[in-house]
């Protein structure tokens, strides 16, 4: 009975921890690999676009580190004017990598 109670408690913790990682994009419990739009300011430009990227990581929805902000991606890509922003997320068994991709000039 004690083993069952421990298993039930661990399962409940994992389920609740997984729901704590709220994102505006689809997330799979075992595996996710998605790219979604985040922001659009100008899609009509004919100028060549620069690309900036910023990343952060989350481990089992318990610890998260990094800087995946738009500001960091702009700095990394030397972008002054944002045209649009995409967000990419990859999750494998609770280890999640977030990437913000900024396009601009």
Secondary structure by P-SEA (a helix, b strand, c coil): caaaaaaaaaaaaaaaaaaaccccbbbbccbbbbcccccccccccccbbbbbbbbccccccccccccccaaaaaaaaccccccbbbbbbbbcccbbbbbbbbbcc
